[in-house]
């Protein structure tokens, strides 16, 4: 996730306290806003979300090291932009208070520290989907509602045995390339301002690019992938 300073006019800070001091920015860290700023209003198609805390324990109560934390990168929407993008109006699919999932490797996202809490400023089209409730965990992945032209796919595991009956070691198994569509997003915004619905539907079996999408796994071991519709090669 990028942690650069937000572009000009990306958001409008609102100050409610006197004595505003200079913004402090440290290389490789979030943009820390001064205490005098208590509210930020996004512009255009940007979304401001408060980042959720990472899950520290498994279902059995075992403490997890940072690298093993299973919670999807999620946050609660604080505010959405005015929708004005150039000469066009962006119609948001989400609203304040909803919990969104996003990739920590997203391009163009800006981390903010506001009131001592971590926030992210990100375009709606760069969000993966909407989770069913706040403080969502990996258990909630099957209930994710994809955004834009994304599609939630339950991955079909690769077989352990070849057609000839030879057992394959883990190192020889190919990454799964197929799965079943669980849910589809509303579609990508076209030039005319209308959304183009994906050409797949719930229940379709699909083949997709090997390294496409955002892979996720529930604590029970079920694997899911959220793909752009354009990454789907065919229905089978």
C-alpha positions as CSV (number, residue, x, y, z in Angstrom):
1,X,0.0,0.0,0.0
2,X,1.4,3.4,-0.9
3,X,2.0,5.8,1.9
4,X,2.7,9.0,-0.1
5,X,1.1,12.4,0.6
6,X,-2.4,12.6,-0.9
7,X,-2.6,14.4,-4.2
8,X,-3.8,18.0,-4.3
9,X,-7.6,18.4,-3.7
10,X,-7.9,14.6,-2.8
11,X,-9.4,15.6,0.5
12,X,-10.5,18.6,2.4
13,X,-9.3,18.8,6.1
14,X,-11.7,20.5,8.5
15,X,-10.2,22.2,11.6
16,X,-12.2,22.7,14.7
17,X,-9.4,23.6,17.1
18,X,-7.2,26.7,17.2
19,X,-3.5,26.7,17.1
20,X,-3.0,24.5,14.0
21,X,0.6,23.2,13.6
22,X,2.5,21.9,10.6
23,X,1.8,18.5,9.2
24,X,4.6,16.0,10.1
25,X,5.4,13.4,7.5
26,X,7.9,10.6,8.0
27,X,9.3,8.6,5.2
28,X,7.7,5.2,4.9
29,X,4.9,6.0,7.4
30,X,1.4,7.3,7.3
31,X,0.6,10.9,6.7
32,X,0.1,12.2,10.3
33,X,-2.4,15.1,10.5
34,X,-2.1,17.7,13.2
35,X,-4.4,17.5,16.3
36,X,-6.3,20.6,15.1
37,X,-7.8,18.5,12.2
38,X,-10.7,16.4,13.5
39,X,-12.5,15.5,10.3
40,X,-11.5,14.8,6.7
41,X,-13.9,15.1,3.7
42,X,-12.8,13.0,0.6
43,X,-13.1,14.5,-2.8
44,X,-14.2,12.9,-6.1
45,X,-14.5,9.0,-6.0
46,X,-12.3,8.7,-2.9
47,X,-13.4,6.9,0.2
48,X,-12.1,7.5,3.8
49,X,-12.1,4.4,6.0
50,X,-10.9,3.7,9.5
51,X,-8.6,0.7,9.4
52,X,-9.7,-2.3,11.5
53,X,-7.4,-3.8,14.2
54,X,-5.7,-7.0,13.2
55,X,-7.0,-10.3,14.6
56,X,-4.6,-11.4,17.4
57,X,-6.0,-14.8,18.3
58,X,-7.2,-17.9,16.5
59,X,-10.6,-19.4,17.2
60,X,-8.8,-21.6,19.8
61,X,-7.3,-18.6,21.6
62,X,-3.8,-19.0,20.4
63,X,-1.9,-15.8,19.9
64,X,-0.8,-15.1,16.4
65,X,2.4,-13.4,15.3
66,X,2.0,-10.4,13.0
67,X,2.8,-12.3,9.9
68,X,0.2,-15.0,10.6
69,X,-2.7,-12.7,11.3
70,X,-5.7,-13.9,9.3
71,X,-8.0,-10.9,9.2
72,X,-8.6,-9.5,5.8
73,X,-7.3,-5.9,5.4
74,X,-10.5,-4.1,6.2
75,X,-11.8,-0.8,7.4
76,X,-15.1,1.0,8.3
77,X,-16.1,3.7,5.9
78,X,-16.1,7.1,7.5
79,X,-17.0,9.3,4.5
80,X,-17.2,9.1,0.7
81,X,-16.3,11.8,-1.8
82,X,-18.6,14.3,-3.6
83,X,-18.5,12.0,-6.7
84,X,-17.2,14.7,-9.0
85,X,-14.5,13.2,-11.2
86,X,-13.5,15.7,-14.0
87,X,-16.7,16.4,-15.9
88,X,-18.4,13.1,-14.8
89,X,-20.3,12.2,-11.7
90,X,-19.3,9.0,-9.9
91,X,-22.2,7.1,-8.3
92,X,-21.0,5.3,-5.1
93,X,-22.0,1.7,-4.5
94,X,-21.2,2.0,-0.8
95,X,-22.1,4.3,2.1
96,X,-20.7,5.5,5.4
97,X,-20.6,2.9,8.1
98,X,-20.1,-0.1,5.9
99,X,-17.0,-2.3,6.2
100,X,-14.8,-2.6,3.2
101,X,-12.1,-5.0,2.2
102,X,-9.0,-3.8,0.3
103,X,-5.6,-5.0,-0.8
104,X,-2.7,-3.9,1.2
105,X,-0.8,-3.7,-2.1
106,X,-3.2,-1.3,-3.6
107,X,-1.8,1.4,-5.9
108,X,-2.5,5.1,-5.1
109,X,-4.0,4.6,-1.6
110,X,-2.9,7.0,1.1
111,X,-2.5,6.1,4.8
112,X,-3.6,8.8,7.3
113,X,-3.2,9.0,11.0
114,X,-6.3,11.0,12.2
115,X,-7.0,11.5,15.9
116,X,-4.4,8.8,16.7
117,X,-6.2,6.2,14.6
118,X,-5.1,4.6,11.3
119,X,-7.2,5.6,8.3
120,X,-6.9,5.0,4.5
121,X,-7.9,7.2,1.6
122,X,-8.6,5.1,-1.4
123,X,-10.7,5.1,-4.7
124,X,-13.9,3.1,-4.5
125,X,-12.8,1.2,-7.7
126,X,-9.7,0.0,-5.8
127,X,-11.8,-1.5,-3.0
128,X,-12.3,-5.3,-3.3
129,X,-15.7,-5.5,-1.7
130,X,-18.1,-4.9,1.2
131,X,-17.9,-7.2,4.3
132,X,-21.2,-8.1,6.2
133,X,-20.3,-6.3,9.4
134,X,-17.7,-4.3,11.2
135,X,-14.6,-6.0,12.6
136,X,-14.9,-8.7,9.9
137,X,-12.6,-11.7,10.1
138,X,-11.6,-14.4,7.6
139,X,-14.7,-16.3,8.6
140,X,-16.8,-13.7,6.8
141,X,-15.1,-14.0,3.4
142,X,-17.9,-16.1,1.9
143,X,-20.4,-13.2,2.6
144,X,-18.2,-10.6,0.9
145,X,-20.1,-8.4,-1.7
146,X,-17.6,-7.6,-4.6
147,X,-17.4,-4.1,-5.9
148,X,-17.0,-2.9,-9.4
149,X,-16.4,-5.6,-12.0
150,X,-15.1,-8.0,-9.4
151,X,-16.3,-11.6,-8.9
152,X,-16.0,-13.7,-5.7
153,X,-15.0,-17.3,-6.7
154,X,-14.8,-20.3,-4.4
155,X,-11.6,-22.0,-5.6
156,X,-11.6,-25.6,-6.7
157,X,-8.6,-27.4,-5.3
158,X,-6.2,-29.1,-7.6
159,X,-6.3,-32.9,-7.6
160,X,-3.7,-34.8,-5.5
161,X,-3.6,-37.7,-8.0
162,X,-3.0,-37.6,-11.8
163,X,-5.2,-39.4,-14.3
164,X,-2.6,-42.3,-14.2
165,X,-3.0,-42.6,-10.5
166,X,0.3,-41.1,-9.5
167,X,0.2,-39.2,-6.2
168,X,1.6,-35.7,-6.6
169,X,3.8,-34.1,-3.9
170,X,2.8,-30.6,-2.8
171,X,5.6,-29.0,-4.7
172,X,4.3,-30.5,-8.0
173,X,0.7,-29.3,-7.6
174,X,-0.3,-26.4,-9.8
175,X,-2.1,-23.5,-8.4
176,X,-5.9,-23.8,-8.8
177,X,-7.2,-22.2,-12.0
178,X,-10.9,-22.8,-11.7
179,X,-13.7,-22.3,-9.3
180,X,-17.4,-21.6,-8.7
181,X,-18.8,-18.0,-8.8
182,X,-20.3,-17.2,-5.4
183,X,-21.2,-13.5,-6.0
184,X,-20.7,-10.8,-8.6
185,X,-20.2,-7.0,-8.3
186,X,-22.5,-4.4,-9.9
187,X,-20.1,-3.9,-12.8
188,X,-17.5,-1.5,-14.1
189,X,-18.5,2.1,-14.9
190,X,-18.6,2.7,-18.6
191,X,-17.8,5.9,-20.4
192,X,-21.5,6.8,-20.6
193,X,-21.8,6.6,-16.8
194,X,-23.7,3.3,-16.8
195,X,-22.4,0.1,-15.1
196,X,-21.7,-2.9,-17.3
197,X,-22.6,-6.0,-15.3
198,X,-20.1,-9.0,-15.4
199,X,-21.0,-11.7,-17.9
200,X,-21.0,-14.4,-15.3
201,X,-23.5,-15.2,-12.6
202,X,-23.7,-17.0,-9.3
203,X,-23.2,-20.8,-9.7
204,X,-21.1,-20.5,-12.9
205,X,-17.9,-22.6,-13.0
206,X,-15.0,-20.5,-14.4
207,X,-11.4,-20.7,-15.4
208,X,-9.2,-17.7,-14.6
209,X,-5.7,-16.4,-15.0
210,X,-3.2,-18.3,-12.8
211,X,-2.0,-15.3,-10.8
212,X,-5.1,-13.1,-11.0
213,X,-7.1,-11.6,-8.1
214,X,-6.8,-11.5,-4.4
215,X,-6.6,-14.9,-2.8
216,X,-8.1,-15.5,0.7
217,X,-8.6,-18.5,3.0
218,X,-11.1,-19.0,5.8
219,X,-9.9,-20.6,9.1
220,X,-11.6,-23.8,8.1
221,X,-9.4,-24.0,5.0
222,X,-11.9,-22.9,2.3
223,X,-10.1,-20.9,-0.4
224,X,-11.6,-17.9,-2.3
225,X,-10.4,-15.5,-4.9
226,X,-11.8,-12.1,-5.9
227,X,-11.1,-11.5,-9.6
228,X,-11.8,-8.8,-12.1
229,X,-14.3,-10.1,-14.6
230,X,-11.7,-9.5,-17.3
231,X,-9.4,-12.1,-15.6
232,X,-11.9,-14.9,-16.3
233,X,-10.9,-16.9,-19.3
234,X,-14.0,-19.0,-19.8
235,X,-17.1,-20.6,-18.3
236,X,-16.9,-24.4,-18.0
